[in-house]
Amino acid sequence: MLAALGKGLRDEFPNPERAGCPGREIIAAIAAHRMPLTEAEPYLDHLGSCSPCYRDFVGLQAKYHQRRTRMILAVAAGVLIVVGLGTWTMLRQQNQQIAAVVDLRDRSMARGTELPPTDRPLEIPRNVSQLEVYLPLGSAEGAYAVRVTAKQGQTISSGNGNAQVEQGATVLKVDLKPALSASGMYLLEIRRSQSEWGSFPMRVH
């Protein structure tokens, strides 16, 4: 209401002695809407008839709006930062490759899907996308194919890699796509070139 009175209020009602002026704290409370209208009403007539108080009111109101705008922008910036960090963390976790070591050096390569009943399952965690496989002793270097299959025979994940001898062990490093996201019992199947698949029971947990 006071703002609508126009610029004339700034100069038309001089009050050099500041007679009857409320304290600056009261004017600041009215400008910042901290004072209920019922409490502010007794001072409104004075603000509309005292240019010094009106100028104080306009200046304090402008500062209040500036602070409020800065606060809103700061909150919005904070929200954007939190959302951005959350998105970055989620994408980083999605893109992060989890590796697992599989040691087959004391095992023999069972052919096909018929597994020795005494074979204990290999244990690897969920979301693994890289395998470092220590192949059975005597395995040759070269290209290998790897796949993870369910009991029903469908392929869950697969990849290819080149095995190399490292410190007396034949090591095969392979990226699995997609990562093994579901827990359960599977078969880890490996073969060199076009030879028959060798199978190992594997538990993802």
Beta strands, then each sheet from edge to edge (+ up, - down):
strand 1: 98-103
strand 2: 110-111
strand 3: 122-124
strand 4: 128-134
strand 5: 142-149
strand 6: 155-166
strand 7: 169-180
strand 8: 184-192
strand 9: 198-204
sheet 1: 1+ 4+ 7- 6+ 5- 8+ 9- 2+
sheet 2: 1+ 4+ 7- 6+ 5- 8+ 9- 3-
end
